[in-house]
């Protein structure tokens, strides 16, 4: 969770609707996962 907080829009919660916020969290998690996957392979 601490890695997701590095994304400014998530840490400050710019989105007012829960669906949009959840989409941002998912996108951030995908980006983090891709960075880790890229560095391993």
C-alpha positions as a Markdown table, in Angstrom:
| # | Residue | x | y | z |
|---|---|---|---|---|
| 1 | Unk | 0.0 | 0.0 | 0.0 |
| 2 | Unk | 2.9 | 2.4 | 0.7 |
| 3 | Unk | 3.9 | 2.1 | -3.0 |
| 4 | Unk | 0.5 | 3.2 | -4.1 |
| 5 | Unk | 0.7 | 6.3 | -2.0 |
| 6 | Unk | 3.4 | 7.6 | -4.2 |
| 7 | Unk | 0.8 | 8.3 | -6.8 |
| 8 | Unk | -0.4 | 11.8 | -6.0 |
| 9 | Unk | -4.0 | 11.5 | -7.2 |
| 10 | Unk | -4.5 | 8.5 | -5.0 |
| 11 | Unk | -2.8 | 9.9 | -1.9 |
| 12 | Unk | -4.8 | 13.1 | -2.0 |
| 13 | Unk | -7.9 | 11.4 | -3.3 |
| 14 | Unk | -8.8 | 13.9 | -6.1 |
| 15 | Unk | -11.7 | 11.7 | -7.4 |
| 16 | Unk | -15.0 | 12.2 | -5.6 |
| 17 | Unk | -16.7 | 9.1 | -6.9 |
| 18 | Unk | -15.7 | 5.7 | -5.5 |
| 19 | Unk | -15.7 | 4.0 | -8.9 |
| 20 | Unk | -13.2 | 6.5 | -10.3 |
| 21 | Unk | -11.0 | 6.2 | -7.3 |
| 22 | Unk | -11.0 | 2.4 | -7.5 |
| 23 | Unk | -10.0 | 2.6 | -11.1 |
| 24 | Unk | -7.1 | 4.9 | -10.2 |
| 25 | Unk | -6.0 | 2.4 | -7.5 |
| 26 | Unk | -6.2 | -0.5 | -10.0 |
| 27 | Unk | -4.2 | 1.4 | -12.6 |
| 28 | Unk | -1.5 | 2.3 | -10.0 |
| 29 | Unk | -1.3 | -1.3 | -8.9 |
| 30 | Unk | -0.9 | -2.5 | -12.5 |
| 31 | Unk | 1.9 | 0.0 | -13.1 |
| 32 | Unk | 3.7 | -1.1 | -9.9 |
| 33 | Unk | 3.3 | -4.8 | -10.9 |
| 34 | Unk | 4.6 | -4.1 | -14.4 |
| 35 | Unk | 7.7 | -2.3 | -13.1 |
| 36 | Unk | 8.4 | -5.2 | -10.7 |
| 37 | Unk | 7.8 | -7.8 | -13.5 |
| 38 | Unk | 10.0 | -5.8 | -15.9 |
| 39 | Unk | 12.9 | -5.6 | -13.4 |
| 40 | Unk | 12.7 | -9.3 | -12.7 |
| 41 | Unk | 12.8 | -10.6 | -16.3 |
